[in-house]
């Protein structure tokens, strides 16, 4: 059952989503060769708690950490460890926050130092597909329109779209209805209505769409061991149009990146708070 949110509830979700965004912005300066993902996990947990939230992933379904950290050929759900990152790696960092009774859930794939051009293209195309999917989140359209747009764009570049893992509704629970696949035929599924909140998250592989799971019961790998990218935003449907609740601009501010990619999905220009 899809839960429609009030304006007040959407604002609470926005606060949780922005704490995730700020956490990712803080981590952006720390992600470099030689750093361990367990160190990043500790920083994230401390930051979230210091800012009035609780780590949303820690203990959920038995997950042992604050962050899901997935380098290179890991798609999602990687467990932090003491293995140092290397120059040329990529690292998906997925983070959740519970605050004021509502969740935020947000992810970004970071380059570690200089990466190969073909890997950078994978990251760029995956992030572009996220906004292409978000643009389909409009009153009167249907759930499968998001996945169809993402699949069409990424497969045109020769990439594989993961089938088994999907985006989802977001609110008092981390995973609510509807499920939001990143593939499929258009015009299917529930119609979008004002007050819906989604976590839209393309997971795109450089090669095959097929995946495997490690014996740890969590980590998902590409079947051909080629790199995978993952980007995620929290989005509300307001006045028939998608409005971002999360932002990558804290990451861009930390890394000195200029971008206006989110402006289309905001009523007002986002002012980054001091953190």
C-alpha positions in Angstrom: 0.0 0.0 0.0 1.4 3.4 -1.0 1.4 6.0 1.8 0.7 9.5 0.7 2.6 12.1 2.8 1.4 15.5 4.1 3.5 18.6 3.4 4.6 18.4 7.1 5.8 14.8 6.7 7.6 15.6 3.5 9.5 18.3 5.3 10.5 15.8 8.0 11.7 13.4 5.3 13.6 16.4 3.7 15.5 17.0 7.0 16.5 13.3 7.2 17.5 13.3 3.5 19.6 16.4 3.9 21.4 15.0 6.9 22.4 12.1 4.7 23.5 14.6 2.0 25.6 16.4 4.5 27.1 13.2 5.7 28.1 12.3 2.2 29.5 15.8 1.7 31.7 15.3 4.9 32.9 11.9 3.6 33.7 13.3 0.1 36.9 14.9 1.5 38.0 11.7 3.2 37.6 9.3 0.3 41.1 8.9 -1.1 43.8 6.2 -1.6 44.9 4.5 1.6 41.7 5.2 3.5 39.6 2.2 4.8 35.9 1.9 4.4 35.6 1.0 8.1 37.2 4.4 8.9 34.6 6.1 6.7 31.8 4.1 8.4 33.0 5.4 11.9 33.1 9.0 10.7 29.6 8.7 9.2 28.1 7.2 12.4 29.6 9.9 14.6 28.5 12.7 12.2 24.9 11.4 12.0 24.6 11.0 15.8 26.2 14.4 16.5 23.6 16.0 14.2 20.6 14.5 15.9 20.0 11.5 13.8 20.3 7.7 14.0 22.1 5.6 11.4 19.3 4.2 9.3 21.0 1.1 8.1 22.7 0.0 11.3 20.9 -3.1 12.5 18.3 -3.0 9.8 17.6 -6.6 8.6 20.8 -7.4 10.6 23.1 -5.2 8.6 26.2 -4.5 10.8 27.2 -1.0 9.8 26.2 2.6 9.2 27.2 2.7 5.5 26.9 0.3 2.6 30.2 0.7 0.8 30.7 -1.0 -2.5 33.9 -0.6 -4.5 34.5 -1.4 -8.2 32.6 -4.6 -9.2 30.5 -4.5 -6.0 27.0 -3.2 -6.9 25.5 -2.5 -3.5 25.4 -3.6 0.2 29.1 -3.9 0.7 30.2 -4.2 4.3 32.9 -1.8 5.6 36.3 -3.3 6.2 39.9 -2.5 6.9 41.1 -2.9 3.3 42.6 0.4 2.0 41.2 2.0 -1.0 43.4 2.2 -4.1 44.1 4.9 -6.7 41.6 4.3 -9.6 39.0 2.6 -7.5 35.4 3.7 -7.5 33.3 3.5 -4.3 29.5 3.5 -4.0 28.5 5.0 -0.6 24.9 4.4 0.4 23.7 6.0 3.7 20.5 6.1 5.6 19.3 8.3 8.5 16.3 8.1 10.8 15.3 11.3 12.4 12.0 12.7 13.7 10.4 9.3 12.8 11.3 9.5 9.1 14.0 8.1 6.9 16.4 9.5 4.4 18.3 7.2 2.0 20.8 8.5 -0.5 23.9 7.3 -2.4 26.7 8.5 -4.6 29.6 6.7 -6.4 32.9 8.4 -5.8 36.1 8.2 -7.8 39.1 7.4 -5.7 41.9 9.6 -7.1 42.2 9.4 -10.9 40.0 6.8 -12.6 40.0 5.3 -16.1 38.0 7.3 -18.8 35.7 4.4 -19.5 34.9 4.1 -15.8 34.3 7.8 -15.5 31.8 7.5 -18.4 30.0 4.8 -16.5 29.6 7.1 -13.5 28.5 10.0 -15.7 25.9 8.0 -17.6 24.5 6.4 -14.4 24.1 9.8 -12.7 22.5 11.3 -15.9 20.1 8.4 -15.9 19.1 9.2 -12.4 17.8 12.6 -13.4 16.2 11.2 -16.5 14.3 8.8 -14.2 13.4 11.6 -11.8 11.9 13.6 -14.6 9.4 10.8 -15.2 8.1 11.2 -11.6 5.1 13.4 -12.5 1.4 13.3 -11.9 -0.4 11.0 -14.3 2.6 9.0 -15.2 3.2 5.4 -13.9 5.9 3.6 -11.9 7.4 1.8 -14.9 7.9 5.1 -16.8 10.9 5.8 -14.5 12.6 2.4 -15.1 11.9 2.5 -18.8 13.6 5.9 -19.2 16.6 4.7 -17.1 16.9 1.5 -19.1 16.6 3.1 -22.5 19.3 5.7 -21.7 21.9 3.4 -20.1 21.4 0.4 -22.5 22.0 2.8 -25.4 25.5 3.2 -23.9 26.0 -0.6 -23.8 25.5 -1.0 -20.0 23.6 -3.6 -18.0 20.7 -2.6 -15.7 20.5 -4.6 -12.5 17.1 -6.3 -12.3 17.0 -7.8 -8.8 17.5 -4.5 -6.9 15.1 -1.6 -7.1 14.2 1.9 -5.8 11.3 2.2 -3.4 8.9 4.4 -1.5 10.3 6.2 1.5 8.8 7.5 4.8 8.4 6.1 8.3 9.9 2.9 6.9 13.1 2.7 4.8 11.4 0.5 2.2 7.8 1.3 1.4 5.6 0.7 -1.6 5.9 1.1 -4.5 9.0 -0.8 -5.7 10.7 1.2 -8.5 12.6 -1.0 -10.9 15.2 0.6 -13.2 14.0 -1.3 -16.3 10.7 -2.2 -17.9 8.0 -1.3 -20.4 6.4 2.1 -20.0 2.9 2.8 -18.8 2.6 0.1 -16.1 2.2 0.1 -12.4 0.6 2.6 -10.1 -0.1 6.2 -11.2 1.9 8.9 -9.5 0.0 11.2 -7.1 1.0 14.3 -5.1 2.4 13.4 -1.7 4.3 10.3 -2.9 8.0 10.1 -1.9 10.4 7.8 -3.7 14.1 6.8 -3.4 15.1 6.5 -7.1 18.4 4.7 -7.5 19.8 3.3 -10.8 22.3 0.5 -10.3 24.1 0.2 -13.7 26.9 -2.3 -14.7 29.6 -1.7 -17.3 28.9 -5.2 -18.6 26.2 -7.7 -18.0 23.2 -6.9 -15.9 23.6 -10.2 -14.0 24.8 -10.3 -10.4 26.0 -12.6 -7.7 26.0 -12.5 -3.9 29.0 -13.1 -1.6 28.8 -15.6 1.2 28.5 -12.8 3.7 24.8 -12.6 2.7 25.0 -9.0 1.8 27.6 -7.9 -0.8 26.3 -7.9 -4.4 28.8 -8.3 -7.3 28.6 -8.0 -11.0 28.6 -11.5 -12.5 31.4 -10.6 -15.0 33.4 -8.6 -12.3 33.2 -5.4 -14.3 32.6 -2.1 -12.5 29.2 -1.0 -11.3 27.8 2.5 -10.4 25.0 3.5 -8.1 23.4 6.9 -7.5 20.3 7.7 -5.4 18.1 10.7 -4.6 15.0 11.1 -2.4 12.2 12.8 -4.4 8.7 14.1 -3.5 5.8 14.7 -5.9 4.6 18.2 -5.2 2.1 20.1 -7.4 2.5 17.4 -10.0 6.2 17.7 -10.3 9.3 16.0 -8.8 11.1 17.9 -6.1 14.4 16.8 -4.7 14.6 16.3 -1.0 18.3 15.2 -1.0 21.2 16.9 -2.8 24.7 16.1 -4.2 25.7 19.8 -3.8 27.4 19.1 -0.4 29.6 16.7 -2.2 30.2 19.1 -5.0 31.0 21.9 -2.5 33.5 19.7 -0.8 35.2 18.7 -4.0 35.0 22.1 -5.8 32.7 20.8 -8.5 30.4 23.3 -10.3 27.0 22.0 -11.3 23.4 23.1 -11.9 22.0 19.6 -12.6 19.6 19.7 -9.7 18.1 23.1 -10.4 15.3 21.8 -12.6 14.0 19.8 -9.6 13.9 22.6 -7.1 11.4 25.4 -6.6 14.1 27.6 -5.1 17.9 27.7 -5.3 19.4 25.5 -2.6 21.4 27.4 0.0 24.1 25.1 1.6 24.1 25.4 5.3 27.3 25.5 7.3 28.2 22.1 8.6 
